[in-house]
Amino acid sequence: MFDKLKKILSKLDADYGDIRYEIKNEVVISFNGKELTQISTNSTDGYVVRALKDGGFASSVFTKEDDAEKAVGKVVENSRLIAKNLEKPVKLTETEVVNDTFIPELKEDPREVSIPEKLELVRKYVGIPLSHEKIQTISLSYQEVVREKYFTSTQGTQLREDLITTSLSGEIVSRDGNLIQNIRVGTGGSSGFSIIRDQEKLLEKRTKIVLDLLKAKPVKGGAYNCILNPNMGGVFTHEAFGHFSEADLIEDLPAMREKMKIGEKLGSEVLNIVDNPTLPNQLGFYKYDDEGIKARPTQLMKDGVLTGRLHSRRTAFEFGEPLSGHCIAEDYSYAPIIRMGTIFIQPGEHSFDDLVNMLGDGLYILDAKGGATSGESFTFGAQYGYQVKGGKVKEMIRDINISGNLYQTLKNITAVGDDFVLSKVGGCGKGQVNIRSCFGGPHVLVKNLVIGGV
Amino acid sequence: MEKLIQLAKSSCDKAEVYSYEYQDNLVSFENARLKDIDTKFQSGFSLRIIGEGKLGFAYTRNLINRKGIIKNALDSQKGGVEAAYDFPQTKGIPQLDTCDSSLEDLSTSRLVEECSRVCDILKSKTDAEIKMGCLARIENIRIINTQGNDNSMKSSKYFIYGNMIYPGSGLGIYRIHQSKSFDPVPDELTDEMVELYNLSSKVVEPKGGKMKVAFMPNSMVTFNWRFSSGASSKSVYEKISPISGKIGEKIFDEKISIYDDPLDDEFLGARAFDDEGVECKNLTLVEKGILKNFFYDLDYAKKLKAKSTGHGYRTELWGGDPVTLKPIPALFHLYIKPGDKSFSDLVKSMDRGIMVEAGLGFHSGNIPNGDFSIGACPGLYVEKGEIVGRVKDAMVAGNIYQVFKNVVDVGDTLYPSFWGGRWPVVLCEGVSVATKA
């Protein structure tokens, strides 16, 4: 394969070029209620070629081998066109030439588990919520994505890496008369099939929550002090802070870039944030990014001060900051862009009980559903929550959506818990979907969050 | 494709091959300067087979190994996904005018020049940081099946977007303009963006509470996702639609009429047939607030003993790659019938309220139930009939089946949405708004 890729690259009239070829093997088993709606095994493939010519940097994507010449011609033409319109030429941070093959070790290789066995396992999980009278339906999908990646560049780097992701994810819906409630259920990761097994308790726990939600009260809109659980805090870290640590998102927003300078104090002193794609067996794990750069942990915030940023080769040069290995593509249909790997707030010293006592009156909100960020504003929903009164966790609440401002909220995190949980199902959409987007952390206490209610 | 369907026929009762191919050029501008140009050449084939009432589904990028894709489809069929429906037998579907061949010859530098021109206009009149992009795409769809159907279409799509960002906030005023061929952004659109941007550049901090809320066209995706969920035959079948069994009943204010018009080829994305080869027709979903129809694909039509309305599309919530997705019931050509109020009339009629330019988090919350809780992104604050600034961190919340029962007025202009469909401004009253003040 590398010979073929090098032959394509040899036709590239450019100062730098790279090509990535991927075979993507996918297994999908989906249920809507008791009904099986999809079972499929498929293999697709494609190429992404990038070129730097005269200071212009562009990419081209193709799926037919016959289109290689056209794509190579187009990417150089586009690079030249960009170069003509640039104020200053694009440069890439220099990097070592690497020749490596990395095939991760798995706890159980999903490719060796038969389709009938997978089907029966998912069917068994589907049956758990459906045995309850007030459960309307469950949608549950098993997904297995194996990306076999081949990367080579004109600088001589040659990399072969597999990314194997398994996931079980869906939604349980409960109904009482006209009231419909839903909750997400999911597990998975990069460590193999074993994480999909023995999940009965997870299904039972989520079923109980969605049944309890039928009796929960809608939260009243307003500003509250809140404890966020690790999943909720993780989404907050990802949405409200993480995206602005992605250099490409602020590179061309001069005022934002000024606010996000390294050394600026943006958060409260209790806040330490890291992105680390090298944590083994976690959903966000990888060895090399899609520019051939070795992933490395990046301390983004230390004691509330901005200390680092996530980069591609292009932005690392532009910002004069170190490479981080965070330039990732969804698959062969996309050129890579800067993505978080595994982002989290580092644990502090407070037990959960401490945090509840410190909160006194407010809300305890759990498990994010949906999240979005646009500039300094962010919003995301919580799947459920509880009122906290006089330092005690009280009745359940529902219909919780938070809105906030990046800069204010980072300063409003007043205490950090001593626990630590990372997410098992990803799916960040920044133009492309990253199924390995991983986040988490400890419980955190945040002051003055705006909750929408209904 | 023909060879593939012949091969498939020898091992199953019915088969369908869907092919999708496109080439596009996307030019992106950041801070009013050219940043990226991406070119894509993508293609693929998707096979559905039905044998003994069970569905097999498989796809590939290249037809190099036809036996391989058939094997994957047959393996899939063994799983036992029920498929009681037949592939359609349709003849004489009218051809629509979906392709302007001039777009095929449009140079990438022309896209760059147009973005530069519009950036210069917006920059000369405001202090905004400008993000802009322009896409030119040619796509081909062909669907053949063992019933003898052979439908194909070629489309040209030209699309430009611009976002005027308030410095330091990352938020802004966003508009799109689209056509089948290259079409310069009209001055009226840039004038509108500039006016809204300048009127809302001051940050204000009003008190929350119940007030008038104008859902601007970009934020109507909040309504679209929830209504499309409720009116989908899939939700009806799964018994999670709150409007199931309410045909003939009033579900919205009488000022709301909702239609799906796939045949109007004046607009981008017109379709004569859906992704299953079923003929597309106009569909009235809501007329004067009264629910008239649900929409169906082949599968859910059969399950609910109805007929497909030609709404089987290979998509998922966020779009996705049609080659790798099975058809589901989906709406792509929705519009709300415009009213007779101009934008300035609507503003004048607001004593106090928020105009939600875009709804941050429109995709979260209890969508089947119709609930929403969106960040106004930005929210233009109106007092005594005038836009006085923009609100930060305001959340607008409610349930579409309640909020859209209290419609004050509907704007007189339809705007295309990035998320599909065309939408007017819809002004509602008594909507809950939470702020920090």
Boltz contact constraints between the chains, C-beta under 6 A:
constraints:
  - contact:
      token1: [A, 36]
      token2: [B, 81]
      max_distance: 6.0
  - contact:
      token1: [A, 39]
      token2: [B, 76]
      max_distance: 6.0
  - contact:
      token1: [A, 39]
      token2: [B, 79]
      max_distance: 6.0
  - contact:
      token1: [A, 40]
      token2: [B, 57]
      max_distance: 6.0
  - contact:
      token1: [A, 40]
      token2: [B, 76]
      max_distance: 6.0
  - contact:
      token1: [A, 41]
      token2: [B, 72]
      max_distance: 6.0
  - contact:
      token1: [A, 42]
      token2: [B, 58]
      max_distance: 6.0
  - contact:
      token1: [A, 42]
      token2: [B, 59]
      max_distance: 6.0
  - contact:
      token1: [A, 42]
      token2: [B, 72]
      max_distance: 6.0
  - contact:
      token1: [A, 44]
      token2: [B, 61]
      max_distance: 6.0
  - contact:
      token1: [A, 45]
      token2: [B, 61]
      max_distance: 6.0
  - contact:
      token1: [A, 58]
      token2: [B, 37]
      max_distance: 6.0
  - contact:
      token1: [A, 59]
      token2: [B, 38]
      max_distance: 6.0
  - contact:
      token1: [A, 60]
      token2: [B, 39]
      max_distance: 6.0
  - contact:
      token1: [A, 61]
      token2: [B, 40]
      max_distance: 6.0
  - contact:
      token1: [A, 62]
      token2: [B, 41]
      max_distance: 6.0
  - contact:
      token1: [A, 63]
      token2: [B, 42]
      max_distance: 6.0
  - contact:
      token1: [A, 63]
      token2: [B, 43]
      max_distance: 6.0
  - contact:
      token1: [A, 63]
      token2: [B, 61]
      max_distance: 6.0
  - contact:
      token1: [A, 67]
      token2: [B, 41]
      max_distance: 6.0
  - contact:
      token1: [A, 74]
      token2: [B, 39]
      max_distance: 6.0
  - contact:
      token1: [A, 78]
      token2: [B, 37]
      max_distance: 6.0
  - contact:
      token1: [A, 81]
      token2: [B, 109]
      max_distance: 6.0
  - contact:
      token1: [A, 82]
      token2: [B, 34]
      max_distance: 6.0
  - contact:
      token1: [A, 82]
      token2: [B, 37]
      max_distance: 6.0
  - contact:
      token1: [A, 85]
      token2: [B, 34]
      max_distance: 6.0
  - contact:
      token1: [A, 136]
      token2: [B, 239]
      max_distance: 6.0
  - contact:
      token1: [A, 136]
      token2: [B, 240]
      max_distance: 6.0
  - contact:
      token1: [A, 137]
      token2: [B, 238]
      max_distance: 6.0
  - contact:
      token1: [A, 173]
      token2: [B, 240]
      max_distance: 6.0
  - contact:
      token1: [A, 180]
      token2: [B, 240]
      max_distance: 6.0
  - contact:
      token1: [A, 180]
      token2: [B, 368]
      max_distance: 6.0
  - contact:
      token1: [A, 180]
      token2: [B, 369]
      max_distance: 6.0
  - contact:
      token1: [A, 221]
      token2: [B, 432]
      max_distance: 6.0
  - contact:
      token1: [A, 221]
      token2: [B, 434]
      max_distance: 6.0
  - contact:
      token1: [A, 222]
      token2: [B, 434]
      max_distance: 6.0
  - contact:
      token1: [A, 223]
      token2: [B, 436]
      max_distance: 6.0
  - contact:
      token1: [A, 252]
      token2: [B, 30]
      max_distance: 6.0
  - contact:
      token1: [A, 252]
      token2: [B, 31]
      max_distance: 6.0
  - contact:
      token1: [A, 253]
      token2: [B, 129]
      max_distance: 6.0
  - contact:
      token1: [A, 255]
      token2: [B, 167]
      max_distance: 6.0
  - contact:
      token1: [A, 255]
      token2: [B, 168]
      max_distance: 6.0
  - contact:
      token1: [A, 256]
      token2: [B, 168]
      max_distance: 6.0
  - contact:
      token1: [A, 256]
      token2: [B, 170]
      max_distance: 6.0
  - contact:
      token1: [A, 369]
      token2: [B, 364]
      max_distance: 6.0
  - contact:
      token1: [A, 370]
      token2: [B, 361]
      max_distance: 6.0
  - contact:
      token1: [A, 370]
      token2: [B, 363]
      max_distance: 6.0
  - contact:
      token1: [A, 370]
      token2: [B, 364]
      max_distance: 6.0
  - contact:
      token1: [A, 372]
      token2: [B, 360]
      max_distance: 6.0
  - contact:
      token1: [A, 372]
      token2: [B, 361]
      max_distance: 6.0
  - contact:
      token1: [A, 374]
      token2: [B, 171]
      max_distance: 6.0
  - contact:
      token1: [A, 374]
      token2: [B, 360]
      max_distance: 6.0
  - contact:
      token1: [A, 374]
      token2: [B, 377]
      max_distance: 6.0
  - contact:
      token1: [A, 375]
      token2: [B, 169]
      max_distance: 6.0
  - contact:
      token1: [A, 375]
      token2: [B, 170]
      max_distance: 6.0
  - contact:
      token1: [A, 375]
      token2: [B, 171]
      max_distance: 6.0
  - contact:
      token1: [A, 376]
      token2: [B, 169]
      max_distance: 6.0
  - contact:
      token1: [A, 376]
      token2: [B, 170]
      max_distance: 6.0
  - contact:
      token1: [A, 377]
      token2: [B, 171]
      max_distance: 6.0
  - contact:
      token1: [A, 377]
      token2: [B, 375]
      max_distance: 6.0
  - contact:
      token1: [A, 377]
      token2: [B, 377]
      max_distance: 6.0
  - contact:
      token1: [A, 379]
      token2: [B, 360]
      max_distance: 6.0
  - contact:
      token1: [A, 379]
      token2: [B, 361]
      max_distance: 6.0
  - contact:
      token1: [A, 379]
      token2: [B, 375]
      max_distance: 6.0
  - contact:
      token1: [A, 381]
      token2: [B, 364]
      max_distance: 6.0
  - contact:
      token1: [A, 381]
      token2: [B, 365]
      max_distance: 6.0
  - contact:
      token1: [A, 401]
      token2: [B, 373]
      max_distance: 6.0
  - contact:
      token1: [A, 403]
      token2: [B, 375]
      max_distance: 6.0
  - contact:
      token1: [A, 403]
      token2: [B, 393]
      max_distance: 6.0
  - contact:
      token1: [A, 403]
      token2: [B, 395]
      max_distance: 6.0
  - contact:
      token1: [A, 405]
      token2: [B, 393]
      max_distance: 6.0
  - contact:
      token1: [A, 450]
      token2: [B, 393]
      max_distance: 6.0
  - contact:
      token1: [A, 450]
      token2: [B, 395]
      max_distance: 6.0
  - contact:
      token1: [A, 450]
      token2: [B, 434]
      max_distance: 6.0
  - contact:
      token1: [A, 450]
      token2: [B, 436]
      max_distance: 6.0
  - contact:
      token1: [A, 452]
      token2: [B, 373]
      max_distance: 6.0
  - contact:
      token1: [A, 452]
      token2: [B, 395]
      max_distance: 6.0
  - contact:
      token1: [A, 452]
      token2: [B, 397]
      max_distance: 6.0
  - contact:
      token1: [A, 452]
      token2: [B, 434]
      max_distance: 6.0
  - contact:
      token1: [A, 453]
      token2: [B, 397]
      max_distance: 6.0
  - contact:
      token1: [A, 454]
      token2: [B, 371]
      max_distance: 6.0
  - contact:
      token1: [A, 454]
      token2: [B, 397]
      max_distance: 6.0
